[in-house]
Amino acid sequence: MRVQPKPVPPDEVLTSRIAGERYDNAVEAWGEEGWATVGRLCRFFDAMGMKGLSCPPPEIRPRPG
C-alpha cells in the first residue's frame, strides 16, 4: 500500500473548462480510491478483533461486459 498524492491542477484549469473537468475527475477518483483503502483497512482490523470500529460494507462493482 502506498499513499497517493493528491493530483496537482495543471495551469490549463484556469483557462479551459475541459481541463478543469479532467482535474475534477482526477481529484474525485483520488478521493474515492483513498476512502476505499480506508474501508479495506477498517474491515481488516475489524476481522482481527479491534473494537469500536464502524466499517462500510465492501463495494460490489458490476462485472464488465
N, CA, C, O and CB atoms as a CASP TS submission, in Angstrom:
PFRMAT TS
TARGET T0000
AUTHOR 0000-0000-0000
METHOD Language model
MODEL 1
PARENT N/A
ATOM      1  N   MET     1       0.850  -1.174   0.000  1.00  0.00           N
ATOM      2  CA  MET     1       0.000   0.000   0.000  1.00  0.00           C
ATOM      3  C   MET     1       0.895   1.236   0.000  1.00  0.00           C
ATOM      4  O   MET     1       1.941   1.278   0.649  1.00  0.00           O
ATOM      5  CB  MET     1      -0.967  -0.001   1.225  1.00  0.00           C
ATOM      6  N   ARG     2       0.450   2.230  -0.745  1.00  0.00           N
ATOM      7  CA  ARG     2       1.212   3.465  -0.844  1.00  0.00           C
ATOM      8  C   ARG     2       0.227   4.623  -0.843  1.00  0.00           C
ATOM      9  O   ARG     2      -0.808   4.566  -1.506  1.00  0.00           O
ATOM     10  CB  ARG     2       2.109   3.483  -2.123  1.00  0.00           C
ATOM     11  N   VAL     3       0.548   5.669  -0.103  1.00  0.00           N
ATOM     12  CA  VAL     3      -0.293   6.865  -0.088  1.00  0.00           C
ATOM     13  C   VAL     3      -0.126   7.583  -1.421  1.00  0.00           C
ATOM     14  O   VAL     3       0.990   7.905  -1.829  1.00  0.00           O
ATOM     15  CB  VAL     3       0.073   7.809   1.111  1.00  0.00           C
ATOM     16  N   GLN     4      -1.237   7.826  -2.086  1.00  0.00           N
ATOM     17  CA  GLN     4      -1.211   8.507  -3.376  1.00  0.00           C
ATOM     18  C   GLN     4      -1.288  10.015  -3.158  1.00  0.00           C
ATOM     19  O   GLN     4      -2.142  10.480  -2.404  1.00  0.00           O
ATOM     20  CB  GLN     4      -2.375   8.024  -4.279  1.00  0.00           C
ATOM     21  N   PRO     5      -0.423  10.783  -3.796  1.00  0.00           N
ATOM     22  CA  PRO     5      -0.506  12.240  -3.650  1.00  0.00           C
ATOM     23  C   PRO     5      -1.749  12.777  -4.360  1.00  0.00           C
ATOM     24  O   PRO     5      -2.197  12.223  -5.364  1.00  0.00           O
ATOM     25  CB  PRO     5       0.768  12.919  -4.212  1.00  0.00           C
ATOM     26  N   LYS     6      -2.287  13.854  -3.822  1.00  0.00           N
ATOM     27  CA  LYS     6      -3.439  14.495  -4.453  1.00  0.00           C
ATOM     28  C   LYS     6      -3.008  15.039  -5.814  1.00  0.00           C
ATOM     29  O   LYS     6      -1.920  15.602  -5.937  1.00  0.00           O
ATOM     30  CB  LYS     6      -4.017  15.638  -3.549  1.00  0.00           C
ATOM     31  N   PRO     7      -3.853  14.874  -6.839  1.00  0.00           N
ATOM     32  CA  PRO     7      -3.494  15.415  -8.155  1.00  0.00           C
ATOM     33  C   PRO     7      -3.244  16.924  -8.099  1.00  0.00           C
ATOM     34  O   PRO     7      -3.938  17.660  -7.397  1.00  0.00           O
ATOM     35  CB  PRO     7      -4.602  15.109  -9.169  1.00  0.00           C
ATOM     36  N   VAL     8      -2.258  17.356  -8.839  1.00  0.00           N
ATOM     37  CA  VAL     8      -1.910  18.775  -8.908  1.00  0.00           C
ATOM     38  C   VAL     8      -2.610  19.371 -10.125  1.00  0.00           C
ATOM     39  O   VAL     8      -2.519  18.821 -11.222  1.00  0.00           O
ATOM     40  CB  VAL     8      -0.353  18.985  -8.989  1.00  0.00           C
ATOM     41  N   PRO     9      -3.313  20.501  -9.940  1.00  0.00           N
ATOM     42  CA  PRO     9      -4.006  21.076 -11.093  1.00  0.00           C
ATOM     43  C   PRO     9      -3.017  21.651 -12.104  1.00  0.00           C
ATOM     44  O   PRO     9      -2.080  22.358 -11.734  1.00  0.00           O
ATOM     45  CB  PRO     9      -4.982  22.166 -10.637  1.00  0.00           C
ATOM     46  N   PRO    10      -3.232  21.342 -13.381  1.00  0.00           N
ATOM     47  CA  PRO    10      -2.372  21.954 -14.402  1.00  0.00           C
ATOM     48  C   PRO    10      -2.764  23.416 -14.592  1.00  0.00           C
ATOM     49  O   PRO    10      -3.869  23.820 -14.231  1.00  0.00           O
ATOM     50  CB  PRO    10      -2.475  21.184 -15.752  1.00  0.00           C
ATOM     51  N   ASP    11      -1.875  24.187 -15.145  1.00  0.00           N
ATOM     52  CA  ASP    11      -2.158  25.609 -15.384  1.00  0.00           C
ATOM     53  C   ASP    11      -3.401  25.811 -16.248  1.00  0.00           C
ATOM     54  O   ASP    11      -4.088  26.825 -16.120  1.00  0.00           O
ATOM     55  CB  ASP    11      -0.959  26.276 -16.048  1.00  0.00           C
ATOM     56  N   GLU    12      -3.691  24.851 -17.125  1.00  0.00           N
ATOM     57  CA  GLU    12      -4.812  24.988 -18.057  1.00  0.00           C
ATOM     58  C   GLU    12      -6.174  25.046 -17.368  1.00  0.00           C
ATOM     59  O   GLU    12      -7.152  25.472 -17.983  1.00  0.00           O
ATOM     60  CB  GLU    12      -4.799  23.844 -19.030  1.00  0.00           C
ATOM     61  N   VAL    13      -6.260  24.622 -16.088  1.00  0.00           N
ATOM     62  CA  VAL    13      -7.571  24.650 -15.425  1.00  0.00           C
ATOM     63  C   VAL    13      -8.103  26.073 -15.308  1.00  0.00           C
ATOM     64  O   VAL    13      -9.306  26.273 -15.139  1.00  0.00           O
ATOM     65  CB  VAL    13      -7.480  24.012 -14.032  1.00  0.00           C
ATOM     66  N   LEU    14      -7.218  27.062 -15.396  1.00  0.00           N
ATOM     67  CA  LEU    14      -7.653  28.456 -15.301  1.00  0.00           C
ATOM     68  C   LEU    14      -8.300  28.956 -16.585  1.00  0.00           C
ATOM     69  O   LEU    14      -9.058  29.926 -16.565  1.00  0.00           O
ATOM     70  CB  LEU    14      -6.480  29.339 -14.952  1.00  0.00           C
ATOM     71  N   THR    15      -8.004  28.302 -17.695  1.00  0.00           N
ATOM     72  CA  THR    15      -8.491  28.806 -18.982  1.00  0.00           C
ATOM     73  C   THR    15      -9.316  27.802 -19.779  1.00  0.00           C
ATOM     74  O   THR    15      -9.937  28.172 -20.776  1.00  0.00           O
ATOM     75  CB  THR    15      -7.333  29.243 -19.808  1.00  0.00           C
ATOM     76  N   SER    16      -9.334  26.550 -19.361  1.00  0.00           N
ATOM     77  CA  SER    16     -10.025  25.518 -20.137  1.00  0.00           C
ATOM     78  C   SER    16     -11.043  24.784 -19.274  1.00  0.00           C
ATOM     79  O   SER    16     -10.694  24.204 -18.245  1.00  0.00           O
ATOM     80  CB  SER    16      -9.017  24.521 -20.729  1.00  0.00           C
ATOM     81  N   ARG    17     -12.297  24.812 -19.699  1.00  0.00           N
ATOM     82  CA  ARG    17     -13.351  24.091 -18.988  1.00  0.00           C
ATOM     83  C   ARG    17     -13.068  22.593 -19.001  1.00  0.00           C
ATOM     84  O   ARG    17     -13.270  21.914 -17.994  1.00  0.00           O
ATOM     85  CB  ARG    17     -14.729  24.383 -19.617  1.00  0.00           C
ATOM     86  N   ILE    18     -12.603  22.076 -20.131  1.00  0.00           N
ATOM     87  CA  ILE    18     -12.298  20.649 -20.252  1.00  0.00           C
ATOM     88  C   ILE    18     -11.177  20.260 -19.290  1.00  0.00           C
ATOM     89  O   ILE    18     -11.269  19.234 -18.616  1.00  0.00           O
ATOM     90  CB  ILE    18     -11.904  20.299 -21.704  1.00  0.00           C
ATOM     91  N   ALA    19     -10.125  21.066 -19.224  1.00  0.00           N
ATOM     92  CA  ALA    19      -9.023  20.776 -18.294  1.00  0.00           C
ATOM     93  C   ALA    19      -9.528  20.805 -16.859  1.00  0.00           C
ATOM     94  O   ALA    19      -9.115  19.986 -16.037  1.00  0.00           O
ATOM     95  CB  ALA    19      -7.867  21.792 -18.476  1.00  0.00           C
ATOM     96  N   GLY    20     -10.416  21.737 -16.555  1.00  0.00           N
ATOM     97  CA  GLY    20     -10.995  21.798 -15.214  1.00  0.00           C
ATOM     98  C   GLY    20     -11.804  20.560 -14.885  1.00  0.00           C
ATOM     99  O   GLY    20     -11.729  20.042 -13.771  1.00  0.00           O
ATOM    100  N   GLU    21     -12.577  20.084 -15.850  1.00  0.00           N
ATOM    101  CA  GLU    21     -13.376  18.874 -15.629  1.00  0.00           C
ATOM    102  C   GLU    21     -12.487  17.643 -15.472  1.00  0.00           C
ATOM    103  O   GLU    21     -12.767  16.770 -14.650  1.00  0.00           O
ATOM    104  CB  GLU    21     -14.359  18.664 -16.789  1.00  0.00           C
ATOM    105  N   ARG    22     -11.422  17.577 -16.256  1.00  0.00           N
ATOM    106  CA  ARG    22     -10.485  16.451 -16.119  1.00  0.00           C
ATOM    107  C   ARG    22      -9.825  16.464 -14.742  1.00  0.00           C
ATOM    108  O   ARG    22      -9.657  15.419 -14.114  1.00  0.00           O
ATOM    109  CB  ARG    22      -9.405  16.504 -17.226  1.00  0.00           C
ATOM    110  N   TYR    23      -9.457  17.647 -14.284  1.00  0.00           N
ATOM    111  CA  TYR    23      -8.850  17.751 -12.959  1.00  0.00           C
ATOM    112  C   TYR    23      -9.861  17.352 -11.880  1.00  0.00           C
ATOM    113  O   TYR    23      -9.522  16.616 -10.953  1.00  0.00           O
ATOM    114  CB  TYR    23      -8.332  19.189 -12.709  1.00  0.00           C
ATOM    115  N   ASP    24     -11.101  17.836 -12.000  1.00  0.00           N
ATOM    116  CA  ASP    24     -12.144  17.449 -11.041  1.00  0.00           C
ATOM    117  C   ASP    24     -12.320  15.935 -11.009  1.00  0.00           C
ATOM    118  O   ASP    24     -12.452  15.346  -9.936  1.00  0.00           O
ATOM    119  CB  ASP    24     -13.480  18.128 -11.394  1.00  0.00           C
ATOM    120  N   ASN    25     -12.324  15.307 -12.178  1.00  0.00           N
ATOM    121  CA  ASN    25     -12.456  13.850 -12.247  1.00  0.00           C
ATOM    122  C   ASN    25     -11.274  13.150 -11.584  1.00  0.00           C
ATOM    123  O   ASN    25     -11.451  12.141 -10.902  1.00  0.00           O
ATOM    124  CB  ASN    25     -12.580  13.398 -13.703  1.00  0.00           C
ATOM    125  N   ALA    26     -10.075  13.681 -11.784  1.00  0.00           N
ATOM    126  CA  ALA    26      -8.882  13.084 -11.175  1.00  0.00           C
ATOM    127  C   ALA    26      -8.937  13.192  -9.652  1.00  0.00           C
ATOM    128  O   ALA    26      -8.575  12.247  -8.950  1.00  0.00           O
ATOM    129  CB  ALA    26      -7.606  13.767 -11.709  1.00  0.00           C
ATOM    130  N   VAL    27      -9.387  14.337  -9.139  1.00  0.00           N
ATOM    131  CA  VAL    27      -9.494  14.513  -7.687  1.00  0.00           C
ATOM    132  C   VAL    27     -10.569  13.586  -7.125  1.00  0.00           C
ATOM    133  O   VAL    27     -10.381  12.987  -6.066  1.00  0.00           O
ATOM    134  CB  VAL    27      -9.816  15.988  -7.334  1.00  0.00           C
ATOM    135  N   GLU    28     -11.684  13.469  -7.821  1.00  0.00           N
ATOM    136  CA  GLU    28     -12.762  12.571  -7.388  1.00  0.00           C
ATOM    137  C   GLU    28     -12.275  11.125  -7.325  1.00  0.00           C
ATOM    138  O   GLU    28     -12.538  10.428  -6.345  1.00  0.00           O
ATOM    139  CB  GLU    28     -13.970  12.681  -8.338  1.00  0.00           C
ATOM    140  N   ALA    29     -11.570  10.670  -8.356  1.00  0.00           N
ATOM    141  CA  ALA    29     -11.044   9.303  -8.381  1.00  0.00           C
ATOM    142  C   ALA    29     -10.026   9.092  -7.266  1.00  0.00           C
ATOM    143  O   ALA    29     -10.010   8.040  -6.628  1.00  0.00           O
ATOM    144  CB  ALA    29     -10.405   8.998  -9.744  1.00  0.00           C
ATOM    145  N   TRP    30      -9.181  10.084  -7.032  1.00  0.00           N
ATOM    146  CA  TRP    30      -8.184  10.011  -5.958  1.00  0.00           C
ATOM    147  C   TRP    30      -8.881   9.857  -4.606  1.00  0.00           C
ATOM    148  O   TRP    30      -8.486   9.021  -3.793  1.00  0.00           O
ATOM    149  CB  TRP    30      -7.280  11.274  -5.960  1.00  0.00           C
ATOM    150  N   GLY    31      -9.906  10.655  -4.370  1.00  0.00           N
ATOM    151  CA  GLY    31     -10.627  10.581  -3.105  1.00  0.00           C
ATOM    152  C   GLY    31     -11.350   9.260  -2.925  1.00  0.00           C
ATOM    153  O   GLY    31     -11.322   8.677  -1.841  1.00  0.00           O
ATOM    154  N   GLU    32     -11.998   8.783  -3.979  1.00  0.00           N
ATOM    155  CA  GLU    32     -12.713   7.509  -3.885  1.00  0.00           C
ATOM    156  C   GLU    32     -11.756   6.360  -3.603  1.00  0.00           C
ATOM    157  O   GLU    32     -12.067   5.480  -2.800  1.00  0.00           O
ATOM    158  CB  GLU    32     -13.490   7.238  -5.174  1.00  0.00           C
ATOM    159  N   GLU    33     -10.608   6.354  -4.246  1.00  0.00           N
ATOM    160  CA  GLU    33      -9.623   5.293  -4.010  1.00  0.00           C
ATOM    161  C   GLU    33      -9.093   5.355  -2.580  1.00  0.00           C
ATOM    162  O   GLU    33      -8.899   4.324  -1.936  1.00  0.00           O
ATOM    163  CB  GLU    33      -8.457   5.405  -5.012  1.00  0.00           C
ATOM    164  N   GLY    34      -8.861   6.567  -2.092  1.00  0.00           N
ATOM    165  CA  GLY    34      -8.390   6.719  -0.714  1.00  0.00           C
ATOM    166  C   GLY    34      -9.391   6.188   0.297  1.00  0.00           C
ATOM    167  O   GLY    34      -9.018   5.484   1.236  1.00  0.00           O
ATOM    168  N   TRP    35     -10.670   6.525   0.104  1.00  0.00           N
ATOM    169  CA  TRP    35     -11.692   6.041   1.041  1.00  0.00           C
ATOM    170  C   TRP    35     -11.918   4.545   0.895  1.00  0.00           C
ATOM    171  O   TRP    35     -12.249   3.884   1.879  1.00  0.00           O
ATOM    172  CB  TRP    35     -13.009   6.785   0.825  1.00  0.00           C
ATOM    173  N   ALA    36     -11.749   3.993  -0.296  1.00  0.00           N
ATOM    174  CA  ALA    36     -11.849   2.544  -0.469  1.00  0.00           C
ATOM    175  C   ALA    36     -10.742   1.846   0.320  1.00  0.00           C
ATOM    176  O   ALA    36     -10.969   0.794   0.917  1.00  0.00           O
ATOM    177  CB  ALA    36     -11.768   2.164  -1.970  1.00  0.00           C
ATOM    178  N   THR    37      -9.556   2.428   0.321  1.00  0.00           N
ATOM    179  CA  THR    37      -8.439   1.877   1.092  1.00  0.00           C
ATOM    180  C   THR    37      -8.730   1.940   2.583  1.00  0.00           C
ATOM    181  O   THR    37      -8.468   0.981   3.310  1.00  0.00           O
ATOM    182  CB  THR    37      -7.139   2.632   0.776  1.00  0.00           C
ATOM    183  N   VAL    38      -9.271   3.061   3.042  1.00  0.00           N
ATOM    184  CA  VAL    38      -9.646   3.191   4.456  1.00  0.00           C
ATOM    185  C   VAL    38     -10.657   2.108   4.824  1.00  0.00           C
ATOM    186  O   VAL    38     -10.545   1.486   5.880  1.00  0.00           O
ATOM    187  CB  VAL    38     -10.233   4.602   4.746  1.00  0.00           C
ATOM    188  N   GLY    39     -11.641   1.884   3.957  1.00  0.00           N
ATOM    189  CA  GLY    39     -12.646   0.853   4.217  1.00  0.00           C
ATOM    190  C   GLY    39     -12.034  -0.534   4.307  1.00  0.00           C
ATOM    191  O   GLY    39     -12.388  -1.313   5.192  1.00  0.00           O
ATOM    192  N   ARG    40     -11.108  -0.854   3.388  1.00  0.00           N
ATOM    193  CA  ARG    40     -10.456  -2.165   3.426  1.00  0.00           C
ATOM    194  C   ARG    40      -9.659  -2.340   4.711  1.00  0.00           C
ATOM    195  O   ARG    40      -9.708  -3.403   5.330  1.00  0.00           O
ATOM    196  CB  ARG    40      -9.539  -2.345   2.211  1.00  0.00           C
ATOM    197  N   LEU    41      -8.927  -1.311   5.119  1.00  0.00           N
ATOM    198  CA  LEU    41      -8.162  -1.398   6.365  1.00  0.00           C
ATOM    199  C   LEU    41      -9.090  -1.541   7.568  1.00  0.00           C
ATOM    200  O   LEU    41      -8.806  -2.309   8.487  1.00  0.00           O
ATOM    201  CB  LEU    41      -7.268  -0.159   6.533  1.00  0.00           C
ATOM    202  N   CYS    42     -10.190  -0.807   7.561  1.00  0.00           N
ATOM    203  CA  CYS    42     -11.158  -0.893   8.648  1.00  0.00           C
ATOM    204  C   CYS    42     -11.696  -2.324   8.769  1.00  0.00           C
ATOM    205  O   CYS    42     -11.737  -2.887   9.863  1.00  0.00           O
ATOM    206  CB  CYS    42     -12.316   0.104   8.420  1.00  0.00           C
ATOM    207  N   ARG    43     -12.105  -2.905   7.639  1.00  0.00           N
ATOM    208  CA  ARG    43     -12.642  -4.267   7.670  1.00  0.00           C
ATOM    209  C   ARG    43     -11.578  -5.279   8.091  1.00  0.00           C
ATOM    210  O   ARG    43     -11.891  -6.254   8.773  1.00  0.00           O
ATOM    211  CB  ARG    43     -13.206  -4.645   6.298  1.00  0.00           C
ATOM    212  N   PHE    44     -10.330  -5.058   7.694  1.00  0.00           N
ATOM    213  CA  PHE    44      -9.247  -5.945   8.107  1.00  0.00           C
ATOM    214  C   PHE    44      -9.086  -5.927   9.626  1.00  0.00           C
ATOM    215  O   PHE    44      -9.045  -6.975  10.269  1.00  0.00           O
ATOM    216  CB  PHE    44      -7.930  -5.538   7.426  1.00  0.00           C
ATOM    217  N   PHE    45      -8.994  -4.713  10.193  1.00  0.00           N
ATOM    218  CA  PHE    45      -8.799  -4.624  11.638  1.00  0.00           C
ATOM    219  C   PHE    45     -10.035  -5.072  12.403  1.00  0.00           C
ATOM    220  O   PHE    45      -9.916  -5.573  13.521  1.00  0.00           O
ATOM    221  CB  PHE    45      -8.436  -3.203  12.031  1.00  0.00           C
ATOM    222  N   ASP    46     -11.214  -4.903  11.827  1.00  0.00           N
ATOM    223  CA  ASP    46     -12.438  -5.423  12.432  1.00  0.00           C
ATOM    224  C   ASP    46     -12.374  -6.949  12.493  1.00  0.00           C
ATOM    225  O   ASP    46     -12.729  -7.550  13.507  1.00  0.00           O
ATOM    226  CB  ASP    46     -13.687  -4.960  11.636  1.00  0.00           C
ATOM    227  N   ALA    47     -11.920  -7.574  11.400  1.00  0.00           N
ATOM    228  CA  ALA    47     -11.786  -9.032  11.363  1.00  0.00           C
ATOM    229  C   ALA    47     -10.719  -9.524  12.341  1.00  0.00           C
ATOM    230  O   ALA    47     -10.792 -10.657  12.816  1.00  0.00           O
ATOM    231  CB  ALA    47     -11.446  -9.495   9.945  1.00  0.00           C
ATOM    232  N   MET    48      -9.726  -8.679  12.645  1.00  0.00           N
ATOM    233  CA  MET    48      -8.684  -9.038  13.605  1.00  0.00           C
ATOM    234  C   MET    48      -9.148  -8.850  15.053  1.00  0.00           C
ATOM    235  O   MET    48      -8.425  -9.184  15.992  1.00  0.00           O
ATOM    236  CB  MET    48      -7.432  -8.205  13.351  1.00  0.00           C
ATOM    237  N   GLY    49     -10.366  -8.309  15.226  1.00  0.00           N
ATOM    238  CA  GLY    49     -10.919  -8.176  16.570  1.00  0.00           C
ATOM    239  C   GLY    49     -10.825  -6.798  17.191  1.00  0.00           C
ATOM    240  O   GLY    49     -11.162  -6.636  18.363  1.00  0.00           O
ATOM    241  N   MET    50     -10.381  -5.803  16.449  1.00  0.00           N
ATOM    242  CA  MET    50     -10.294  -4.455  17.002  1.00  0.00           C
ATOM    243  C   MET    50     -11.693  -3.955  17.353  1.00  0.00           C
ATOM    244  O   MET    50     -12.627  -4.115  16.567  1.00  0.00           O
ATOM    245  CB  MET    50      -9.602  -3.492  16.003  1.00  0.00           C
ATOM    246  N   LYS    51     -11.834  -3.364  18.506  1.00  0.00           N
ATOM    247  CA  LYS    51     -13.132  -2.879  18.985  1.00  0.00           C
ATOM    248  C   LYS    51     -13.364  -1.428  18.577  1.00  0.00           C
ATOM    249  O   LYS    51     -12.421  -0.679  18.321  1.00  0.00           O
ATOM    250  CB  LYS    51     -13.223  -3.016  20.510  1.00  0.00           C
ATOM    251  N   GLY    52     -14.649  -1.046  18.521  1.00  0.00           N
ATOM    252  CA  GLY    52     -15.029   0.341  18.301  1.00  0.00           C
ATOM    253  C   GLY    52     -15.028   0.799  16.853  1.00  0.00           C
ATOM    254  O   GLY    52     -15.070   2.000  16.586  1.00  0.00           O
ATOM    255  N   LEU    53     -14.980  -0.137  15.917  1.00  0.00           N
ATOM    256  CA  LEU    53     -14.960   0.244  14.505  1.00  0.00           C
ATOM    257  C   LEU    53     -16.372   0.217  13.924  1.00  0.00           C
ATOM    258  O   LEU    53     -17.210  -0.589  14.326  1.00  0.00           O
ATOM    259  CB  LEU    53     -14.036  -0.694  13.704  1.00  0.00           C
ATOM    260  N   SER    54     -16.609   1.096  12.992  1.00  0.00           N
ATOM    261  CA  SER    54     -17.856   1.099  12.226  1.00  0.00           C
ATOM    262  C   SER    54     -17.450   1.185  10.754  1.00  0.00           C
ATOM    263  O   SER    54     -17.283   2.272  10.202  1.00  0.00           O
ATOM    264  CB  SER    54     -18.819   2.305  12.649  1.00  0.00           C
ATOM    265  N   CYS    55     -17.297   0.019  10.138  1.00  0.00           N
ATOM    266  CA  CYS    55     -16.734  -0.051   8.791  1.00  0.00           C
ATOM    267  C   CYS    55     -17.821  -0.085   7.723  1.00  0.00           C
ATOM    268  O   CYS    55     -18.878  -0.686   7.920  1.00  0.00           O
ATOM    269  CB  CYS    55     -15.843  -1.277   8.659  1.00  0.00           C
ATOM    270  N   PRO    56     -17.554   0.568   6.581  1.00  0.00           N
ATOM    271  CA  PRO    56     -18.500   0.482   5.468  1.00  0.00           C
ATOM    272  C   PRO    56     -18.436  -0.910   4.844  1.00  0.00           C
ATOM    273  O   PRO    56     -17.394  -1.565   4.884  1.00  0.00           O
ATOM    274  CB  PRO    56     -18.201   1.573   4.403  1.00  0.00           C
ATOM    275  N   PRO    57     -19.555  -1.362   4.265  1.00  0.00           N
ATOM    276  CA  PRO    57     -19.509  -2.658   3.575  1.00  0.00           C
ATOM    277  C   PRO    57     -18.636  -2.545   2.328  1.00  0.00           C
ATOM    278  O   PRO    57     -18.461  -1.452   1.789  1.00  0.00           O
ATOM    279  CB  PRO    57     -20.941  -3.137   3.195  1.00  0.00           C
ATOM    280  N   PRO    58     -18.089  -3.666   1.869  1.00  0.00           N
ATOM    281  CA  PRO    58     -17.283  -3.602   0.644  1.00  0.00           C
ATOM    282  C   PRO    58     -18.155  -3.219  -0.542  1.00  0.00           C
ATOM    283  O   PRO    58     -19.327  -3.586  -0.618  1.00  0.00           O
ATOM    284  CB  PRO    58     -16.584  -4.952   0.376  1.00  0.00           C
ATOM    285  N   GLU    59     -17.560  -2.475  -1.460  1.00  0.00           N
ATOM    286  CA  GLU    59     -18.280  -2.063  -2.664  1.00  0.00           C
ATOM    287  C   GLU    59     -18.372  -3.247  -3.617  1.00  0.00           C
ATOM    288  O   GLU    59     -17.376  -3.909  -3.905  1.00  0.00           O
ATOM    289  CB  GLU    59     -17.581  -0.855  -3.352  1.00  0.00           C
ATOM    290  N   ILE    60     -19.573  -3.498  -4.095  1.00  0.00           N
ATOM    291  CA  ILE    60     -19.785  -4.549  -5.088  1.00  0.00           C
ATOM    292  C   ILE    60     -19.857  -3.869  -6.454  1.00  0.00           C
ATOM    293  O   ILE    60     -20.826  -3.178  -6.767  1.00  0.00           O
ATOM    294  CB  ILE    60     -21.097  -5.386  -4.786  1.00  0.00           C
ATOM    295  N   ARG    61     -18.831  -4.072  -7.248  1.00  0.00           N
ATOM    296  CA  ARG    61     -18.791  -3.448  -8.574  1.00  0.00           C
ATOM    297  C   ARG    61     -19.393  -4.403  -9.597  1.00  0.00           C
ATOM    298  O   ARG    61     -19.167  -5.612  -9.534  1.00  0.00           O
ATOM    299  CB  ARG    61     -17.333  -3.064  -8.970  1.00  0.00           C
ATOM    300  N   PRO    62     -20.157  -3.861 -10.538  1.00  0.00           N
ATOM    301  CA  PRO    62     -20.729  -4.740 -11.569  1.00  0.00           C
ATOM    302  C   PRO    62     -19.639  -5.341 -12.446  1.00  0.00           C
ATOM    303  O   PRO    62     -18.598  -4.729 -12.687  1.00  0.00           O
ATOM    304  CB  PRO    62     -21.730  -3.968 -12.439  1.00  0.00           C
ATOM    305  N   ARG    63     -19.904  -6.539 -12.911  1.00  0.00           N
ATOM    306  CA  ARG    63     -18.945  -7.194 -13.802  1.00  0.00           C
ATOM    307  C   ARG    63     -18.946  -6.497 -15.155  1.00  0.00           C
ATOM    308  O   ARG    63     -20.007  -6.153 -15.675  1.00  0.00           O
ATOM    309  CB  ARG    63     -19.279  -8.699 -13.967  1.00  0.00           C
ATOM    310  N   PRO    64     -17.776  -6.287 -15.722  1.00  0.00           N
ATOM    311  CA  PRO    64     -17.738  -5.658 -17.048  1.00  0.00           C
ATOM    312  C   PRO    64     -18.326  -6.595 -18.105  1.00  0.00           C
ATOM    313  O   PRO    64     -18.221  -7.819 -18.019  1.00  0.00           O
ATOM    314  CB  PRO    64     -16.286  -5.273 -17.425  1.00  0.00           C
ATOM    315  N   GLY    65     -18.942  -5.971 -19.093  1.00  0.00           N
ATOM    316  CA  GLY    65     -19.431  -6.751 -20.218  1.00  0.00           C
ATOM    317  C   GLY    65     -20.833  -7.042 -20.205  1.00  0.00           C
ATOM    318  O   GLY    65     -21.337  -7.697 -21.118  1.00  0.00           O
TER
END
